[in-house]
Amino acid sequence: MAPQQEYTIDQVASHNNEESLWIIVDGRVYDLTNFADLHPGGLTVLLEVAGKDATQEFYGLHRQSVLAKFGPKYEIGTIKGVKPKIVLQKPGDISKVPYAESSAWQGFYSPYYNESHFRFRAAVREFIQKEIIPDAVVNEESGTIADQELFEKMGSFNLLACRMGPGPHLHGRTLPGGVKPEEFDYFHELIAHEEIGTLGAPGFQDSVATGMVIGLPPVLHFATKNVKEKVVNQVLSGKKRICLAITEATAGSDVAAIRTTAKKSPCGKYYIVNGTKKWITNGTFCDYFSTAVRTGDGPGGISMLLIERSEGLETKAIKTSYSAAAGTAYITFENVKVPVENLLGKEGQGFQVIMYNFNHERWFIVATVTRSIRLVVEECFKWAQQRLVFGKPLIEQPVIRAKLAHMISETEAVHNWLENLTYQMTKMSYNEASIKLGGPIALLKLRCTRVAHNVSDESCQIFGGRAITKTGMGRIVEGFQRTYKFAAILGGSEEIMADLGVRQAMKFYPKTAKL
Ligand SMILES: Cc1cc2nc3c(=O)[nH]c(=O)nc-3n(C[C@H](O)[C@H](O)[C@H](O)COP(=O)(O)OP(=O)(O)OC[C@H]3O[C@@H](n4cnc5c(N)ncnc54)[C@H](O)[C@@H]3O)c2cc1C
């Protein structure tokens, strides 16, 4: 940063041309003479504000991150007697924009959280903003997966372990914010997923361990002791990566239609796997694949195998609407040898292994998507305040306030139901939750992705052309509108969630109830 000095507005006013081009943003003076030729928006727009206070113009066109990145290089001083008013976000900060955070973090009472949850969120947020967000924006754009170093940092911070819920895998670990493993509950896990949902980079967000969140549970709950000890530690430390491979080109919603086969070798020591898998998140870069295979006929002929990347297993990237950073893969298995110890659960009981984690997977999807929706709402609220149209901020238009009202109320409704069901998870045994929560979680996922649809639609209208522009002010809204549909398809499509939710409710419908 250049030496700092105090200036008067008149002093700045004389630097109003190409030879000496200064501007004021929020009480700070920037000398842009050497930057003028590099300005992506061109010289003319800079000359329009040269020598003047450009705060409004700046925030009408740029994010804070631009100032954070370039500001220190060009700042030469401040305006005498003027204090900067705009608060620059620091890692770990909680947003003060109404509805931008879970209400308990904005001064509302909640029966669900204690002091450990606040410590936990603060620590996780700071870690994510310092260690993950810088890579997220760059890698999302370039389609580069998260590197090994970042995975290992998430491992040593125990963020990976925290995303697998409460349980024995946490024993002996120091959790973010100093939370003790015995204090850790589903609300801590909810917070961990929510914070990942703040990345605003959908492909990279999946890159940082969606495969693990859905692919490790079959190993945690159904692997033999030896396999579990080896694989769980490798994955939770970030040294190895895992994904869930169920879907095939001919078997999506209808899991029972899978065709990939696993036949015992004549020596009885291996399964020989042949077949394909499609749309496998993180598949391009994983070391382990929790894979649904056919060991016999019919629904009772499905088994789950942990398959290590080895000879005969190949992955290639599928071009989807989001960033290649997610590592979405098409997988081929050609005579892949898998030790029989890698069977997860019992042969022929693969369906039960898959079903075991369905509620948790759907709950996790809702947690991250709802947080991403909230981020879009915050973006819209800020943009509506900053953007001047017809000489006044967008927020002055009643129709824009009505859009925000719908977005906020729908988001809060989903989040409040999510918290309620999370509370049930903290109280119910696994068996009770399986019986009672399958239907409500399915309906919650349906509502969440419908709200994502509505919020995306309204946010695009609020952002206008920027909603379809990948960089700049609309970056987050653009990414969301391009990818929000994913959650409405994976983990059970909306139609299937709706049907499951009502069929489950019908099971509890009292025969005595009549109009
Ligand atoms: C981004 C992304 C990531 C994914 N990651 C993974 C992964 O990591 N691992 C994995 O195994 N799979 C993954 N999948 C696959 C995903 O689980 C499937 O896409 C999903 O199960 C739907 O299958 P399908 O796409 O073949 O659609 P289909 O099964 O062909 O269904 C098409 C549509 O038909 C309708 N439909 C189907 N059945 C019914 C019914 N009974 N009643 C009413 N309507 C119905 C639904 O609207 C559905 O969306 C991913 C998919 C996407 C898009």
The ligand as an SDF file (V2000), in Angstrom:
LIG
                    3D

 53 58  0  0  0  0  0  0  0  0999 V2000
  -25.5570  -33.4600  -10.5150 C   0  0  0  0  0  0  0  0  0  0  0  0
  -25.9000  -34.8850  -10.2650 C   0  0  0  0  0  0  0  0  0  0  0  0
  -25.1260  -35.6160   -9.3850 C   0  0  0  0  0  0  0  0  0  0  0  0
  -25.4210  -36.9520   -9.1480 C   0  0  0  0  0  0  0  0  0  0  0  0
  -24.6180  -37.6650   -8.2880 N   0  0  0  0  0  0  0  0  0  0  0  0
  -24.8340  -38.9880   -8.1420 C   0  0  0  0  0  0  0  0  0  0  0  0
  -23.9550  -39.7760   -7.3210 C   0  0  0  0  0  0  0  0  0  0  0  0
  -23.0050  -39.2740   -6.7080 O   0  0  0  0  0  0  0  0  0  0  0  0
  -24.1890  -41.1070   -7.2310 N   0  0  0  0  0  0  0  0  0  0  0  0
  -25.2300  -41.7140   -7.8850 C   0  0  0  0  0  0  0  0  0  0  0  0
  -25.3790  -42.9140   -7.7590 O   0  0  0  0  0  0  0  0  0  0  0  0
  -26.0760  -40.9890   -8.6660 N   0  0  0  0  0  0  0  0  0  0  0  0
  -25.9030  -39.6540   -8.8140 C   0  0  0  0  0  0  0  0  0  0  0  0
  -26.7410  -38.9110   -9.6080 N   0  0  0  0  0  0  0  0  0  0  0  0
  -27.8130  -39.5700  -10.3140 C   0  0  0  0  0  0  0  0  0  0  0  0
  -29.1760  -39.3010   -9.6990 C   0  0  0  0  0  0  0  0  0  0  0  0
  -29.3330  -40.0210   -8.5140 O   0  0  0  0  0  0  0  0  0  0  0  0
  -30.2140  -39.6610  -10.7630 C   0  0  0  0  0  0  0  0  0  0  0  0
  -30.1260  -38.6670  -11.7610 O   0  0  0  0  0  0  0  0  0  0  0  0
  -31.5920  -39.7260  -10.1830 C   0  0  0  0  0  0  0  0  0  0  0  0
  -31.7210  -40.8730   -9.4010 O   0  0  0  0  0  0  0  0  0  0  0  0
  -32.6700  -39.7510  -11.2750 C   0  0  0  0  0  0  0  0  0  0  0  0
  -32.3900  -40.7200  -12.2180 O   0  0  0  0  0  0  0  0  0  0  0  0
  -32.4540  -40.3780  -13.7850 P   0  0  0  0  0  0  0  0  0  0  0  0
  -31.6780  -39.1450  -13.9810 O   0  0  0  0  0  0  0  0  0  0  0  0
  -32.0320  -41.5760  -14.5300 O   0  0  0  0  0  0  0  0  0  0  0  0
  -33.9530  -40.0540  -14.0610 O   0  0  0  0  0  0  0  0  0  0  0  0
  -35.1370  -41.1030  -14.3370 P   0  0  0  0  0  0  0  0  0  0  0  0
  -35.1260  -42.1730  -13.3300 O   0  0  0  0  0  0  0  0  0  0  0  0
  -35.0720  -41.4840  -15.7710 O   0  0  0  0  0  0  0  0  0  0  0  0
  -36.3700  -40.1990  -14.0930 O   0  0  0  0  0  0  0  0  0  0  0  0
  -36.6210  -39.0580  -14.9170 C   0  0  0  0  0  0  0  0  0  0  0  0
  -37.7270  -38.2880  -14.2750 C   0  0  0  0  0  0  0  0  0  0  0  0
  -38.9100  -39.0880  -14.3350 O   0  0  0  0  0  0  0  0  0  0  0  0
  -39.7080  -38.8800  -13.2150 C   0  0  0  0  0  0  0  0  0  0  0  0
  -39.9940  -40.1380  -12.5310 N   0  0  0  0  0  0  0  0  0  0  0  0
  -39.2160  -41.2290  -12.4570 C   0  0  0  0  0  0  0  0  0  0  0  0
  -39.8060  -42.1760  -11.7440 N   0  0  0  0  0  0  0  0  0  0  0  0
  -40.9820  -41.6920  -11.3400 C   0  0  0  0  0  0  0  0  0  0  0  0
  -42.0540  -42.1940  -10.5380 C   0  0  0  0  0  0  0  0  0  0  0  0
  -42.0230  -43.4060   -9.9820 N   0  0  0  0  0  0  0  0  0  0  0  0
  -43.1120  -41.3990  -10.3160 N   0  0  0  0  0  0  0  0  0  0  0  0
  -43.1800  -40.1740  -10.8730 C   0  0  0  0  0  0  0  0  0  0  0  0
  -42.2000  -39.6450  -11.6310 N   0  0  0  0  0  0  0  0  0  0  0  0
  -41.1070  -40.3860  -11.8520 C   0  0  0  0  0  0  0  0  0  0  0  0
  -38.9470  -37.9260  -12.3200 C   0  0  0  0  0  0  0  0  0  0  0  0
  -39.3390  -36.6020  -12.5500 O   0  0  0  0  0  0  0  0  0  0  0  0
  -37.5170  -38.0270  -12.7920 C   0  0  0  0  0  0  0  0  0  0  0  0
  -36.7940  -36.8580  -12.5300 O   0  0  0  0  0  0  0  0  0  0  0  0
  -26.5050  -37.5590   -9.8130 C   0  0  0  0  0  0  0  0  0  0  0  0
  -27.2960  -36.8070  -10.6880 C   0  0  0  0  0  0  0  0  0  0  0  0
  -27.0150  -35.4850  -10.9120 C   0  0  0  0  0  0  0  0  0  0  0  0
  -27.8890  -34.7130  -11.8600 C   0  0  0  0  0  0  0  0  0  0  0  0
  1  2  1  0
  2  3  1  0
  2 52  2  0
  3  4  2  0
  4  5  1  0
  4 50  1  0
  5  6  2  0
  6  7  1  0
  6 13  1  0
  7  8  2  0
  7  9  1  0
  9 10  1  0
 10 11  2  0
 10 12  1  0
 12 13  2  0
 13 14  1  0
 14 15  1  0
 14 50  1  0
 15 16  1  0
 16 17  1  0
 16 18  1  0
 18 19  1  0
 18 20  1  0
 20 21  1  0
 20 22  1  0
 22 23  1  0
 23 24  1  0
 24 25  2  0
 24 26  1  0
 24 27  1  0
 27 28  1  0
 28 29  2  0
 28 30  1  0
 28 31  1  0
 31 32  1  0
 32 33  1  0
 33 34  1  0
 33 48  1  0
 34 35  1  0
 35 36  1  0
 35 46  1  0
 36 37  1  0
 36 45  1  0
 37 38  2  0
 38 39  1  0
 39 40  1  0
 39 45  2  0
 40 41  1  0
 40 42  2  0
 42 43  1  0
 43 44  2  0
 44 45  1  0
 46 47  1  0
 46 48  1  0
 48 49  1  0
 50 51  2  0
 51 52  1  0
 52 53  1  0
M  END
$$$$
